[in-house]
Amino acid sequence: MIVSSCLLGNLCRYDGKTKKSTEIIDALKEYEIIPFCPEAPIFGTPRQRISVINIDADNRIITDVTKEDVTQLLEDEINSFIKDNPDANKIILKSKSPSCGFGTTPILNEQRDILHYSNGIAAEIFKKNYKNTKIEDENTYF
């Protein structure tokens, strides 16, 4: 089972904090857990925030301060993770995250207004690669 690392209590969020969910940790005690965070290995912790920005009908991952497009870096990290972990019976991701949000990630226009909510970059890639695997977030798991 793949679980967003921040939900497991790892200090991997952009702000150096966690979103530890004792409910998730307790519910998954009997499972083999594969922690997942595509951002921390690339950018470190803490780091500047990223957002999903729709540019010319394409969702790009852009750093909030420096406005750098880091989409390819994240895609490479996520695809490498999938290659190393080709099988998953379930995936639990962090809601609202630009990487992990599953239907809950704000998609912004270039002026940073919310256009709609959709999947973060990892959730979208996971959806395409783990076709027969149930994907949830910490709010829909229970």
N, CA, C and O atoms as a MOPAC input file, in Angstrom:
PM7 MOZYME 1SCF
protein

 N      0.84000 1    -1.18000 1     0.00000 1
 C      0.00000 1     0.00000 1     0.00000 1
 C      0.88500 1     1.24400 1     0.00000 1
 O      1.82500 1     1.35700 1     0.78700 1
 N      0.56800 1     2.16100 1    -0.88800 1
 C      1.30700 1     3.42000 1    -0.98600 1
 C      0.54000 1     4.48200 1    -0.19700 1
 O     -0.67200 1     4.63400 1    -0.35400 1
 N      1.26200 1     5.21300 1     0.65200 1
 C      0.63100 1     6.24500 1     1.48500 1
 C      1.49300 1     7.50000 1     1.44200 1
 O      2.71700 1     7.42500 1     1.54800 1
 N      0.85000 1     8.65200 1     1.28700 1
 C      1.57700 1     9.92000 1     1.34800 1
 C      2.37200 1     9.97900 1     2.64100 1
 O      1.83500 1     9.77200 1     3.72900 1
 N      3.63900 1    10.26000 1     2.50400 1
 C      4.57900 1    10.23900 1     3.61500 1
 C      4.18900 1    11.19700 1     4.74400 1
 O      4.39000 1    10.88500 1     5.91700 1
 N      3.64200 1    12.34100 1     4.40100 1
 C      3.26500 1    13.32300 1     5.43400 1
 C      2.15000 1    12.79300 1     6.32200 1
 O      2.07500 1    13.16000 1     7.49500 1
 N      1.27600 1    11.92900 1     5.78500 1
 C      0.19900 1    11.34500 1     6.58700 1
 C      0.73900 1    10.35200 1     7.61400 1
 O      0.09000 1    10.06400 1     8.62000 1
 N      1.93000 1     9.83800 1     7.34500 1
 C      2.56000 1     8.86600 1     8.24600 1
 C      3.38100 1     9.54600 1     9.33600 1
 O      3.96800 1     8.88000 1    10.18900 1
 N      3.41900 1    10.87300 1     9.30300 1
 C      4.14300 1    11.61900 1    10.33400 1
 C      5.52500 1    12.07500 1     9.91800 1
 O      6.24400 1    12.66500 1    10.72400 1
 N      5.91500 1    11.81700 1     8.68100 1
 C      7.23000 1    12.25900 1     8.21300 1
 C      7.22000 1    13.76200 1     7.94900 1
 O      6.26000 1    14.30100 1     7.39800 1
 N      8.28700 1    14.41800 1     8.34500 1
 C      8.40600 1    15.87300 1     8.18600 1
 C      8.89700 1    16.17800 1     6.77500 1
 O     10.07000 1    16.48900 1     6.56400 1
 N      7.98900 1    16.08600 1     5.82100 1
 C      8.38900 1    16.22700 1     4.41600 1
 C      7.61700 1    17.30700 1     3.67300 1
 O      7.84100 1    17.49900 1     2.47700 1
 N      6.72700 1    18.00800 1     4.33400 1
 C      5.95300 1    19.05300 1     3.66300 1
 C      6.81400 1    20.27700 1     3.35400 1
 O      7.90800 1    20.42700 1     3.89900 1
 N      6.32600 1    21.12900 1     2.49900 1
 C      7.06000 1    22.32900 1     2.09600 1
 C      7.47300 1    23.17600 1     3.29600 1
 O      8.53000 1    23.80700 1     3.28100 1
 N      6.63600 1    23.18900 1     4.33800 1
 C      6.91000 1    24.02400 1     5.51700 1
 C      7.71500 1    23.28800 1     6.59600 1
 O      7.90200 1    23.79900 1     7.70000 1
 N      8.18800 1    22.07900 1     6.26000 1
 C      8.97300 1    21.30100 1     7.20100 1
 C      8.13800 1    20.58400 1     8.24700 1
 O      8.67400 1    19.99600 1     9.18600 1
 N      6.83400 1    20.63500 1     8.08200 1
 C      5.92900 1    20.01800 1     9.05400 1
 C      5.35100 1    18.72000 1     8.49200 1
 O      5.79500 1    18.21800 1     7.46000 1
 N      4.37700 1    18.20400 1     9.17800 1
 C      3.72200 1    16.96200 1     8.79400 1
 C      2.21100 1    17.15900 1     8.81300 1
 O      1.71400 1    18.16100 1     9.32500 1
 N      1.51100 1    16.22700 1     8.27000 1
 C      0.04800 1    16.17300 1     8.36300 1
 C     -0.33700 1    14.80700 1     8.91300 1
 O     -1.24600 1    14.14500 1     8.41300 1
 N      0.38300 1    14.40700 1     9.95500 1
 C      0.22900 1    13.08000 1    10.53400 1
 C     -1.24000 1    12.77500 1    10.84200 1
 O     -1.96000 1    13.57200 1    11.44400 1
 N     -1.64300 1    11.59300 1    10.40300 1
 C     -2.99500 1    11.12700 1    10.66000 1
 C     -2.91200 1     9.85400 1    11.49500 1
 O     -2.62500 1     8.77600 1    10.97400 1
 N     -3.16500 1     9.98900 1    12.79300 1
 C     -3.12100 1     8.81000 1    13.65700 1
 C     -4.19500 1     7.80800 1    13.24500 1
 O     -4.01500 1     6.60300 1    13.42300 1
 N     -5.31000 1     8.29400 1    12.69500 1
 C     -6.36500 1     7.39000 1    12.23500 1
 C     -5.85800 1     6.50900 1    11.09800 1
 O     -6.10500 1     5.30300 1    11.08400 1
 N     -5.14600 1     7.11500 1    10.14400 1
 C     -4.58500 1     6.35200 1     9.02100 1
 C     -3.52700 1     5.37700 1     9.54000 1
 O     -3.53600 1     4.19900 1     9.18400 1
 N     -2.62500 1     5.86600 1    10.37300 1
 C     -1.55200 1     5.02000 1    10.91200 1
 C     -2.13800 1     3.83100 1    11.66700 1
 O     -1.69300 1     2.69900 1    11.47800 1
 N     -3.12700 1     4.07500 1    12.51500 1
 C     -3.74900 1     2.98900 1    13.27500 1
 C     -4.47300 1     2.00000 1    12.36100 1
 O     -4.39900 1     0.79000 1    12.57300 1
 N     -5.16100 1     2.50500 1    11.36000 1
 C     -5.92100 1     1.64500 1    10.45500 1
 C     -5.02100 1     0.77300 1     9.58600 1
 O     -5.44600 1    -0.28100 1     9.11300 1
 N     -3.78600 1     1.20500 1     9.37700 1
 C     -2.89800 1     0.49000 1     8.45800 1
 C     -1.81600 1    -0.32200 1     9.16500 1
 O     -0.85800 1    -0.75500 1     8.52500 1
 N     -1.95000 1    -0.53200 1    10.45600 1
 C     -0.92700 1    -1.24700 1    11.23500 1
 C     -0.57800 1    -2.60800 1    10.65700 1
 O      0.57100 1    -3.04000 1    10.75100 1
 N     -1.52200 1    -3.27500 1    10.07500 1
 C     -1.32100 1    -4.64000 1     9.58100 1
 C     -0.81600 1    -4.69200 1     8.14300 1
 O     -0.58100 1    -5.77900 1     7.61600 1
 N     -0.64800 1    -3.55900 1     7.51100 1
 C     -0.26800 1    -3.51500 1     6.10100 1
 C      1.20500 1    -3.17200 1     5.91500 1
 O      1.82500 1    -2.52600 1     6.76000 1
 N      1.73900 1    -3.61300 1     4.80500 1
 C      3.07200 1    -3.15900 1     4.40200 1
 C      2.88300 1    -1.80200 1     3.72400 1
 O      2.18800 1    -1.69600 1     2.71300 1
 N      3.50200 1    -0.77600 1     4.28400 1
 C      3.32600 1     0.59200 1     3.80600 1
 C      4.55900 1     1.03800 1     3.03400 1
 O      5.69300 1     0.83100 1     3.46500 1
 N      4.31100 1     1.65500 1     1.88500 1
 C      5.37300 1     2.28300 1     1.09500 1
 C      5.12800 1     3.78500 1     1.16200 1
 O      4.20300 1     4.27900 1     0.51700 1
 N      5.94300 1     4.53600 1     1.93500 1
 C      5.76000 1     5.99200 1     2.02800 1
 C      6.09300 1     6.64900 1     0.68100 1
 O      6.99200 1     6.21600 1    -0.03900 1
 N      5.33700 1     7.70800 1     0.36700 1
 C      5.52800 1     8.38900 1    -0.91000 1
 C      5.47900 1     9.90100 1    -0.73300 1
 O      4.53000 1    10.43900 1    -0.16300 1
 N      6.50300 1    10.57500 1    -1.22300 1
 C      6.51800 1    12.03300 1    -1.34800 1
 C      7.43600 1    12.37200 1    -2.51200 1
 O      8.64800 1    12.19000 1    -2.40500 1
 N      6.89200 1    12.86000 1    -3.61800 1
 C      7.74700 1    13.16700 1    -4.75900 1
 C      8.52000 1    14.47700 1    -4.62900 1
 O      9.52000 1    14.67300 1    -5.31900 1
 N      8.07300 1    15.36800 1    -3.76100 1
 C      8.68400 1    16.69400 1    -3.65300 1
 C      9.95700 1    16.71300 1    -2.81400 1
 O     10.96100 1    17.29600 1    -3.22400 1
 N      9.92100 1    16.07600 1    -1.63500 1
 C     11.05000 1    16.14600 1    -0.69900 1
 C     12.37200 1    15.65000 1    -1.29200 1
 O     13.39600 1    16.30100 1    -1.08500 1
 N     12.39700 1    14.51900 1    -2.02300 1
 C     13.68500 1    14.06200 1    -2.56200 1
 C     14.30900 1    15.04100 1    -3.56700 1
 O     15.53100 1    15.09400 1    -3.71000 1
 N     13.48500 1    15.79200 1    -4.24300 1
 C     13.98000 1    16.73300 1    -5.26200 1
 C     14.35000 1    18.08200 1    -4.65700 1
 O     15.43100 1    18.61200 1    -4.91300 1
 N     13.44700 1    18.63200 1    -3.85300 1
 C     13.57400 1    20.01600 1    -3.39700 1
 C     14.01700 1    20.16600 1    -1.94500 1
 O     14.35400 1    21.26800 1    -1.51400 1
 N     14.01900 1    19.06900 1    -1.18800 1
 C     14.36200 1    19.15400 1     0.22700 1
 C     13.19200 1    19.66300 1     1.05400 1
 O     12.11400 1    19.95400 1     0.53500 1
 N     13.43800 1    19.76100 1     2.35500 1
 C     12.41900 1    20.21700 1     3.29100 1
 C     13.09900 1    21.10600 1     4.32400 1
 O     14.10400 1    20.68000 1     4.89300 1
 N     12.62000 1    22.30500 1     4.60000 1
 C     11.50900 1    22.97900 1     3.93700 1
 C     11.89200 1    23.45800 1     2.53400 1
 O     13.05900 1    23.40200 1     2.14400 1
 N     10.90500 1    23.92300 1     1.79400 1
 C     11.09400 1    24.37800 1     0.42100 1
 C      9.97600 1    25.36200 1     0.08400 1
 O      9.01500 1    25.50200 1     0.84100 1
 N     10.10700 1    26.03200 1    -1.04300 1
 C      9.02800 1    26.92300 1    -1.42900 1
 C      7.82800 1    26.10300 1    -1.90400 1
 O      7.96800 1    24.97400 1    -2.37400 1
 N      6.67400 1    26.68900 1    -1.77000 1
 C      5.43400 1    26.03500 1    -2.18400 1
 C      5.39800 1    25.90600 1    -3.69700 1
 O      6.05700 1    26.64700 1    -4.42700 1
 N      4.60900 1    24.94500 1    -4.13800 1
 C      4.33400 1    24.79500 1    -5.56200 1
 C      2.83100 1    24.83200 1    -5.76200 1
 O      2.05900 1    24.58000 1    -4.83700 1
 N      2.42800 1    25.15000 1    -6.98100 1
 C      1.01300 1    25.18300 1    -7.32800 1
 C      0.82200 1    24.57500 1    -8.70600 1
 O      1.74600 1    24.53000 1    -9.51800 1
 N     -0.40700 1    24.10500 1    -8.95500 1
 C     -0.76400 1    23.61400 1   -10.27800 1
 C     -1.36700 1    24.79000 1   -11.04400 1
 O     -2.42600 1    25.30700 1   -10.68800 1
 N     -0.67000 1    25.19500 1   -12.09700 1
 C     -1.09800 1    26.33800 1   -12.90100 1
 C     -1.46200 1    25.84100 1   -14.30200 1
 O     -0.67100 1    25.15900 1   -14.95400 1
 N     -2.66100 1    26.18600 1   -14.75400 1
 C     -3.08400 1    25.80900 1   -16.09200 1
 C     -2.57600 1    26.86900 1   -17.07000 1
 O     -2.99400 1    28.02700 1   -17.03400 1
 N     -1.66200 1    26.43900 1   -17.94500 1
 C     -1.07000 1    27.33200 1   -18.93700 1
 C     -1.34700 1    26.73800 1   -20.30900 1
 O     -0.92300 1    25.61900 1   -20.59900 1
 N     -2.04600 1    27.46900 1   -21.14400 1
 C     -2.39500 1    27.00300 1   -22.48900 1
 C     -3.02100 1    25.61300 1   -22.45300 1
 O     -2.63800 1    24.73600 1   -23.22800 1
 N     -3.98700 1    25.41100 1   -21.55100 1
 C     -4.74700 1    24.16600 1   -21.40000 1
 C     -3.90700 1    22.99100 1   -20.92200 1
 O     -4.30700 1    21.83800 1   -21.08100 1
 N     -2.74400 1    23.27100 1   -20.33600 1
 C     -1.87400 1    22.22500 1   -19.81300 1
 C     -1.55500 1    22.54200 1   -18.34900 1
 O     -1.14100 1    23.65800 1   -18.03200 1
 N     -1.74400 1    21.57600 1   -17.46900 1
 C     -1.41900 1    21.78400 1   -16.05700 1
 C      0.07900 1    21.66100 1   -15.84200 1
 O      0.68700 1    20.64300 1   -16.17300 1
 N      0.66400 1    22.71100 1   -15.28400 1
 C      2.10300 1    22.75000 1   -15.00600 1
 C      2.29800 1    22.97200 1   -13.51600 1
 O      1.46900 1    23.60500 1   -12.86200 1
 N      3.38800 1    22.45400 1   -12.98400 1
 C      3.70700 1    22.65200 1   -11.57800 1
 C      4.74300 1    23.77400 1   -11.50500 1
 O      5.85700 1    23.64700 1   -12.01500 1
 N      4.35300 1    24.86400 1   -10.86600 1
 C      5.15900 1    26.08500 1   -10.83000 1
 C      5.45600 1    26.45600 1    -9.37900 1
 O      4.56700 1    26.42500 1    -8.52800 1
 N      6.71800 1    26.80800 1    -9.10300 1
 C      7.06700 1    27.25000 1    -7.75600 1
 C      6.43300 1    28.62500 1    -7.50900 1
 O      6.37400 1    29.46100 1    -8.41000 1
 N      5.96800 1    28.84100 1    -6.29800 1
 C      5.22500 1    30.06800 1    -5.99500 1
 C      6.08700 1    31.32100 1    -5.98500 1
 O      5.62600 1    32.38100 1    -6.40700 1
 N      7.32300 1    31.22800 1    -5.51600 1
 C      8.16500 1    32.41900 1    -5.38100 1
 C      8.97600 1    32.67700 1    -6.65100 1
 O      8.92400 1    33.77300 1    -7.21000 1
 N      9.71900 1    31.67700 1    -7.10400 1
 C     10.62100 1    31.87900 1    -8.23900 1
 C      9.95100 1    31.65600 1    -9.58700 1
 O     10.53400 1    31.96300 1   -10.62600 1
 N      8.72500 1    31.12300 1    -9.58000 1
 C      7.93100 1    30.87500 1   -10.79700 1
 C      8.61000 1    29.88700 1   -11.75100 1
 O      8.43400 1    29.97100 1   -12.96600 1
 N      9.38400 1    28.95400 1   -11.19400 1
 C     10.08000 1    27.94900 1   -11.99500 1
 C      9.13100 1    26.78600 1   -12.29900 1
 O      8.39900 1    26.32700 1   -11.42200 1
 N      9.15100 1    26.31900 1   -13.53700 1
 C      8.35700 1    25.16100 1   -13.93300 1
 C      9.12500 1    23.89700 1   -13.54200 1
 O     10.18600 1    23.61400 1   -14.09800 1
 N      8.58800 1    23.14300 1   -12.59100 1
 C      9.25000 1    21.92900 1   -12.09400 1
 C      8.46300 1    20.66900 1   -12.46400 1
 O      8.64200 1    19.61200 1   -11.85800 1
 N      7.60200 1    20.79600 1   -13.45200 1
 C      6.75300 1    19.68000 1   -13.85900 1
 C      7.57300 1    18.46100 1   -14.24800 1
 O      7.30100 1    17.36000 1   -13.77000 1
 N      8.56400 1    18.63600 1   -15.10200 1
 C      9.34500 1    17.49800 1   -15.58700 1
 C     10.11400 1    16.82000 1   -14.45400 1
 O     10.20000 1    15.59300 1   -14.41000 1
 N     10.66900 1    17.60900 1   -13.54600 1
 C     11.37200 1    17.03700 1   -12.39500 1
 C     10.45100 1    16.13400 1   -11.58200 1
 O     10.83500 1    15.03100 1   -11.19400 1
 N      9.25300 1    16.60000 1   -11.33100 1
 C      8.29900 1    15.80500 1   -10.55800 1
 C      7.83200 1    14.58600 1   -11.34200 1
 O      7.71900 1    13.49900 1   -10.77600 1
 N      7.56100 1    14.74600 1   -12.61900 1
 C      7.15800 1    13.60000 1   -13.43400 1
 C      8.23000 1    12.52000 1   -13.40600 1
 O      7.91600 1    11.33800 1   -13.26400 1
 N      9.48000 1    12.91300 1   -13.53800 1
 C     10.58200 1    11.94400 1   -13.50900 1
 C     10.65000 1    11.22500 1   -12.16400 1
 O     10.82700 1    10.00800 1   -12.12300 1
 N     10.51200 1    11.95800 1   -11.07500 1
 C     10.55500 1    11.36900 1    -9.73100 1
 C      9.39200 1    10.39700 1    -9.52500 1
 O      9.57900 1     9.30300 1    -8.99200 1
 N      8.20400 1    10.79400 1    -9.94500 1
 C      7.01700 1     9.95100 1    -9.78200 1
 C      7.13700 1     8.68700 1   -10.62700 1
 O      6.83300 1     7.59100 1   -10.15600 1
 N      7.57700 1     8.83700 1   -11.87200 1
 C      7.73300 1     7.66900 1   -12.74400 1
 C      8.81000 1     6.71700 1   -12.23700 1
 O      8.68300 1     5.50200 1   -12.38700 1
 N      9.85300 1     7.25000 1   -11.64800 1
 C     10.89200 1     6.42000 1   -11.04600 1
 C     10.32300 1     5.63800 1    -9.85800 1
 O     10.62500 1     4.45600 1    -9.68900 1
 N      9.51400 1     6.28800 1    -9.05000 1
 C      8.85700 1     5.62100 1    -7.92300 1
 C      7.96800 1     4.48400 1    -8.42300 1
 O      7.98400 1     3.39100 1    -7.85900 1
 N      7.20100 1     4.73400 1    -9.46900 1
 C      6.31500 1     3.71100 1   -10.02400 1
 C      7.12500 1     2.53300 1   -10.55100 1
 O      6.75000 1     1.37700 1   -10.35500 1
 N      8.22100 1     2.82400 1   -11.21200 1
 C      9.08800 1     1.75600 1   -11.73200 1
 C      9.60400 1     0.88300 1   -10.58700 1
 O      9.66700 1    -0.34000 1   -10.71700 1
 N      9.97400 1     1.51000 1    -9.46400 1
 C     10.47700 1     0.77700 1    -8.30100 1
 C      9.36400 1     0.08400 1    -7.50800 1
 O      9.62800 1    -0.84600 1    -6.74600 1
 N      8.13300 1     0.53500 1    -7.68800 1
 C      6.97600 1     0.00200 1    -6.94600 1
 C      5.82200 1    -0.24500 1    -7.92100 1
 O      4.81700 1     0.46500 1    -7.87900 1
 N      5.95800 1    -1.23800 1    -8.79100 1
 C      4.96600 1    -1.42500 1    -9.85000 1
 C      3.60600 1    -1.93100 1    -9.37600 1
 O      2.61200 1    -1.79700 1   -10.09000 1
 N      3.55700 1    -2.50800 1    -8.18400 1
 C      2.30400 1    -3.07100 1    -7.68700 1
 C      1.85800 1    -2.34800 1    -6.42100 1
 O      2.65400 1    -2.07600 1    -5.52300 1
 N      0.58300 1    -2.04900 1    -6.37700 1
 C      0.00200 1    -1.44500 1    -5.17300 1
 C     -1.43900 1    -1.90700 1    -5.08500 1
 O     -2.18300 1    -1.83700 1    -6.06300 1
 N     -1.83000 1    -2.37900 1    -3.91100 1
 C     -3.21200 1    -2.82400 1    -3.74500 1
 C     -4.13900 1    -1.68500 1    -3.31800 1
 O     -5.36100 1    -1.78900 1    -3.42400 1
 N     -3.53800 1    -0.59800 1    -2.83500 1
 C     -4.31300 1     0.58200 1    -2.44800 1
 C     -3.35900 1     1.76500 1    -2.34600 1
 O     -2.17400 1     1.59800 1    -2.05900 1
 N     -3.89400 1     2.97100 1    -2.58700 1
 C     -3.10400 1     4.19300 1    -2.48900 1
 C     -3.90700 1     5.21100 1    -1.69000 1
 O     -5.07300 1     5.47000 1    -1.98600 1
 N     -3.26500 1     5.78900 1    -0.66700 1
 C     -3.89800 1     6.84600 1     0.12600 1
 C     -3.01200 1     8.08200 1     0.03100 1
 O     -1.85300 1     8.06500 1     0.44600 1
 N     -3.57100 1     9.14400 1    -0.51800 1
 C     -2.81800 1    10.36900 1    -0.78800 1
 C     -3.32600 1    11.53200 1     0.05600 1
 O     -4.43000 1    11.48000 1     0.59800 1
 N     -2.51400 1    12.57800 1     0.16100 1
 C     -2.86200 1    13.78300 1     0.91900 1
 C     -3.75200 1    14.69400 1     0.08500 1
 O     -3.36500 1    15.12900 1    -1.00000 1
 N     -4.92700 1    14.97400 1     0.58800 1
 C     -5.85900 1    15.83800 1    -0.12700 1
 C     -5.29100 1    17.25000 1    -0.30800 1
 O     -4.48100 1    17.71500 1     0.49400 1
 N     -5.72200 1    17.90400 1    -1.35200 1
 C     -5.42400 1    19.30400 1    -1.67600 1
 C     -3.98200 1    19.56600 1    -2.10300 1
 O     -3.65300 1    20.68100 1    -2.50800 1
 N     -3.12900 1    18.56400 1    -2.02000 1
 C     -1.71700 1    18.74100 1    -2.37400 1
 C     -1.55100 1    18.91500 1    -3.87900 1
 O     -2.24900 1    18.26100 1    -4.65500 1
 N     -0.62100 1    19.80200 1    -4.31000 1
 C     -0.35800 1    19.93700 1    -5.74000 1
 C      0.25100 1    18.66800 1    -6.33400 1
 O      0.20500 1    18.46500 1    -7.54700 1
 N      0.81300 1    17.82900 1    -5.49300 1
 C      1.32900 1    16.54300 1    -5.95800 1
 C      0.30100 1    15.43400 1    -5.77300 1
 O      0.02400 1    14.67900 1    -6.70500 1
 N     -0.26200 1    15.33600 1    -4.58000 1
 C     -1.02700 1    14.15300 1    -4.20200 1
 C     -2.54100 1    14.31400 1    -4.15600 1
 O     -3.24800 1    13.31300 1    -4.03600 1
 N     -3.05100 1    15.49800 1    -4.24400 1
 C     -4.50100 1    15.67600 1    -4.15300 1
 C     -5.23200 1    14.85400 1    -5.19900 1
 O     -4.84500 1    14.84500 1    -6.36700 1
 N     -6.29100 1    14.16000 1    -4.78300 1
 C     -7.07000 1    13.32700 1    -5.69400 1
 C     -8.46800 1    13.94000 1    -5.82700 1
 O     -9.37500 1    13.65600 1    -5.04400 1
 N     -8.60500 1    14.78600 1    -6.84100 1
 C     -9.86000 1    15.49600 1    -7.06500 1
 C    -10.03200 1    16.72100 1    -6.19300 1
 O    -11.06500 1    17.38700 1    -6.26300 1
 N     -9.03800 1    17.03500 1    -5.37000 1
 C     -9.16100 1    18.12900 1    -4.39600 1
 C     -8.11000 1    19.22400 1    -4.57900 1
 O     -8.08000 1    20.19000 1    -3.81600 1
 N     -7.25700 1    19.07600 1    -5.57900 1
 C     -6.17000 1    20.04300 1    -5.78100 1
 C     -6.68700 1    21.25800 1    -6.54700 1
 O     -7.28700 1    21.10100 1    -7.61000 1
 N     -6.46500 1    22.46500 1    -6.02700 1
 C     -6.87300 1    23.64800 1    -6.78000 1
 C     -6.02600 1    23.80000 1    -8.04700 1
 O     -4.79700 1    23.77000 1    -7.99600 1
 N     -6.69800 1    23.96100 1    -9.16600 1
 C     -6.03600 1    24.24000 1   -10.44400 1
 C     -6.22100 1    25.73200 1   -10.68400 1
 O     -7.34400 1    26.22800 1   -10.77000 1
 N     -5.10200 1    26.43300 1   -10.79000 1
 C     -5.12600 1    27.88800 1   -10.87300 1
 C     -4.84500 1    28.38100 1   -12.28600 1
 O     -4.21000 1    27.68800 1   -13.08100 1
 N     -5.32300 1    29.58700 1   -12.59000 1
 C     -4.89000 1    30.23100 1   -13.82800 1
 C     -3.59800 1    30.99100 1   -13.54200 1
 O     -3.10800 1    30.98600 1   -12.41200 1
 N     -3.05700 1    31.63300 1   -14.54600 1
 C     -1.76800 1    32.31800 1   -14.38000 1
 C     -1.84000 1    33.49400 1   -13.41100 1
 O     -0.80800 1    33.93900 1   -12.90900 1
 N     -3.03900 1    34.00500 1   -13.14100 1
 C     -3.20900 1    35.07400 1   -12.16000 1
 C     -3.41800 1    34.49500 1   -10.75800 1
 O     -3.61700 1    35.24300 1    -9.80000 1
 N     -3.37400 1    33.17000 1   -10.63600 1
 C     -3.50600 1    32.43100 1    -9.37700 1
 C     -4.93900 1    32.41900 1    -8.83000 1
 O     -5.15400 1    32.30000 1    -7.62400 1
 N     -5.91000 1    32.54400 1    -9.73600 1
 C     -7.31400 1    32.36500 1    -9.35900 1
 C     -7.66300 1    30.89300 1    -9.54600 1
 O     -7.15300 1    30.24800 1   -10.46100 1
 N     -8.52500 1    30.36000 1    -8.69100 1
 C     -8.92700 1    28.95900 1    -8.81600 1
 C     -9.87300 1    28.79600 1    -9.99800 1
 O    -10.91000 1    29.45400 1   -10.08700 1
 N     -9.48400 1    27.89900 1   -10.90700 1
 C    -10.33500 1    27.56600 1   -12.05000 1
 C    -11.28900 1    26.43100 1   -11.68800 1
 O    -12.48200 1    26.49200 1   -11.98600 1
 N    -10.75500 1    25.40200 1   -11.04600 1
 C    -11.52000 1    24.23500 1   -10.61500 1
 C    -10.61200 1    23.36400 1    -9.74500 1
 O     -9.46600 1    23.71800 1    -9.46900 1
 N    -11.14300 1    22.22900 1    -9.32400 1
 C    -10.37100 1    21.27700 1    -8.51800 1
 C    -10.20600 1    19.99700 1    -9.32400 1
 O    -11.12500 1    19.56000 1   -10.01600 1
 N     -9.01800 1    19.40400 1    -9.22400 1
 C     -8.73000 1    18.18100 1    -9.95700 1
 C     -7.64100 1    17.40600 1    -9.22200 1
 O     -7.49400 1    17.52300 1    -8.00500 1
 N     -6.88300 1    16.61500 1    -9.97200 1
 C     -5.81900 1    15.80700 1    -9.37700 1
 C     -4.49200 1    16.54200 1    -9.39500 1
 O     -4.19700 1    17.30700 1   -10.31400 1
 N     -3.68900 1    16.29400 1    -8.35200 1
 C     -2.30700 1    16.73900 1    -8.35700 1
 C     -1.52100 1    15.89500 1    -9.35900 1
 O     -2.04000 1    14.91500 1    -9.89500 1
 N     -0.28800 1    16.27200 1    -9.60400 1
 C      0.50300 1    15.60400 1   -10.63000 1
 C      0.73400 1    14.12800 1   -10.32500 1
 O      0.63800 1    13.30100 1   -11.23200 1
 N      1.03200 1    13.77500 1    -9.09100 1
 C      1.26200 1    12.36400 1    -8.75000 1
 C     -0.04100 1    11.57700 1    -8.82500 1
 O     -0.06500 1    10.46300 1    -9.34900 1
 N     -1.10700 1    12.14300 1    -8.31200 1
 C     -2.40300 1    11.45700 1    -8.35800 1
 C     -2.79100 1    11.16200 1    -9.80400 1
 O     -3.29500 1    10.08000 1   -10.10300 1
 N     -2.56200 1    12.10400 1   -10.68700 1
 C     -2.90200 1    11.91200 1   -12.10100 1
 C     -2.05000 1    10.80700 1   -12.72900 1
 O     -2.56600 1     9.95600 1   -13.45400 1
 N     -0.75800 1    10.82300 1   -12.44900 1
 C      0.13200 1     9.79700 1   -13.00000 1
 C     -0.17900 1     8.43600 1   -12.37900 1
 O     -0.16000 1     7.42400 1   -13.08000 1
 N     -0.46200 1     8.39500 1   -11.08500 1
 C     -0.83200 1     7.14000 1   -10.43600 1
 C     -2.10700 1     6.57400 1   -11.06400 1
 O     -2.19500 1     5.37200 1   -11.31500 1
 N     -3.08100 1     7.42700 1   -11.31300 1
 C     -4.35600 1     7.00400 1   -11.89500 1
 C     -4.13500 1     6.30200 1   -13.23700 1
 O     -4.81700 1     5.32700 1   -13.55200 1
 N     -3.19200 1     6.79500 1   -14.01200 1
 C     -2.90300 1     6.20700 1   -15.32800 1
 C     -2.08600 1     4.92800 1   -15.22600 1
 O     -2.21500 1     4.04300 1   -16.07200 1
 N     -1.24500 1     4.81900 1   -14.19900 1
 C     -0.33400 1     3.68000 1   -14.09200 1
 C     -0.82300 1     2.55900 1   -13.17700 1
 O     -0.47600 1     1.39600 1   -13.38200 1
 N     -1.61300 1     2.89600 1   -12.18800 1
 C     -2.17100 1     1.88700 1   -11.28400 1
 C     -3.66600 1     1.77900 1   -11.57400 1
 O     -4.49700 1     2.11300 1   -10.72900 1
 N     -3.99500 1     1.31400 1   -12.76400 1
 C     -5.38300 1     1.35100 1   -13.26000 1
 C     -6.37200 1     0.55800 1   -12.41600 1
 O     -7.53500 1     0.94800 1   -12.30700 1
 N     -5.94300 1    -0.52700 1   -11.82800 1
 C     -6.85500 1    -1.37700 1   -11.06100 1
 C     -6.69700 1    -1.20000 1    -9.55400 1
 O     -7.11300 1    -2.05700 1    -8.77500 1
 N     -6.09900 1    -0.09700 1    -9.15100 1
 C     -5.83000 1     0.16300 1    -7.74500 1
 C     -6.73700 1     1.28700 1    -7.24700 1
 O     -6.88100 1     2.32100 1    -7.89900 1
 N     -7.33700 1     1.06900 1    -6.09700 1
 C     -8.18500 1     2.10200 1    -5.51200 1
 C     -7.31500 1     3.22100 1    -4.96500 1
 O     -6.39000 1     2.97900 1    -4.19000 1
 N     -7.61900 1     4.44700 1    -5.37200 1
 C     -6.90000 1     5.63500 1    -4.89600 1
 C     -7.88200 1     6.46500 1    -4.07000 1
 O     -8.99700 1     6.75700 1    -4.50200 1
 N     -7.43500 1     6.83400 1    -2.87000 1
 C     -8.25500 1     7.63700 1    -1.96500 1
 C     -7.38300 1     8.70600 1    -1.32300 1
 O     -6.16400 1     8.71200 1    -1.49200 1
 N     -8.01900 1     9.60700 1    -0.58800 1
 C     -7.25500 1    10.51800 1     0.24300 1
 C     -7.63500 1    10.27900 1     1.69600 1
 O     -8.50400 1     9.45600 1     1.98300 1
 N     -6.99500 1    10.98700 1     2.60800 1
 C     -7.22000 1    10.74600 1     4.02600 1
 C     -8.64600 1    11.05200 1     4.45200 1
 O     -9.09100 1    10.57600 1     5.49600 1
 N     -9.37300 1    11.84100 1     3.66100 1
 C    -10.75400 1    12.17100 1     4.01200 1
 C    -11.75400 1    11.15000 1     3.50000 1
 O    -12.82800 1    10.99600 1     4.08000 1
 N    -11.42400 1    10.45600 1     2.43400 1
 C    -12.35300 1     9.47900 1     1.86900 1
 C    -12.04900 1     8.04900 1     2.29100 1
 O    -12.83200 1     7.13900 1     2.01600 1
 N    -10.91700 1     7.84700 1     2.95600 1
 C    -10.52300 1     6.49500 1     3.35200 1
 C    -11.47300 1     5.89400 1     4.37000 1
 O    -11.71800 1     4.68800 1     4.35400 1
 N    -12.01300 1     6.72700 1     5.25900 1
 C    -12.88200 1     6.21600 1     6.31900 1
 C    -14.34100 1     6.39300 1     5.98400 1
 O    -15.20600 1     6.01400 1     6.77400 1

